[in-house]
Amino acid sequence: MKYLFLQYPKCSTCQKAKKWLDENDVAYDDRHIVEQNPSAAELKLWLDRSGLPLKRFFNTSGLLYKSMELKDKLPAMSEQEQLALLATNGMLVKRPLVVGENFVLAGFKPAEWEKLK
């Protein structure tokens, strides 16, 4: 099984995640989350597949998230509006993401990633 690994190469957490994937011989296609930002349709599919709340797909610790004051704005936005916003800039999206056929992992938690092996 080959997974889709979305990451930002300068992100230290993404670097750790990529190292973990390589050390554990997990096959993946690497995608730069800013150069190839996920579309709203991809994000909707991944949201449904993940079972996570939409807020988990936002990079809440990112500078762009904070400068746009999204903490205050997101509650008033519809799911469709939030997905469209996420699709505008990869820096808004939580990373790394691992996309499998029937699951999506957001962020790097080695214990959760064990199921990739």
Residue, then its C-alpha position, 0 to 999 in steps of 0.5 A: m500500500k502506498y500512501l499520500f504524504l502531504q508535507y511542508p519541507k521546512c516544517s520540523t514536524c514534517q521532517k520527523a514524520k518523513k524520517w519515521l516513514d522512511e525508517n519504517d519502510v512505509a511507501y508513500d508519494d510525497r506532495h509539497i502542501v504549499e506548491q500543490n495545495p489540496s483542493a476543496a474537493e480533496l479536503k472534503l473527501w479526506l475530512d469524511r474519510s478521517g472521522l475528524p472534526l474540520k477544525r483538526f484540518f486547520n494549522t491553528s498554530g500557524l502564522l497565517y491562521k493567527s494573522m487572519e484571526l480564524k479562531d474567531k471567524l471559523p465558528a460563523m463559517s459553513e463547512q463549505e466556506q471553511l473547506a474553500l478557505l483551506a483550499t486557498n493556501g497550504m499554510l492553513v492546512k494542518r500538516p503532515l497529512v497521510v492519506g490512505e484508502n480508508f483513513v487520514l492522519a492529521g499531524f504526526k503522532p507516532a503511536e497513531w502512525e503505527k497502523l501504516k506499517 
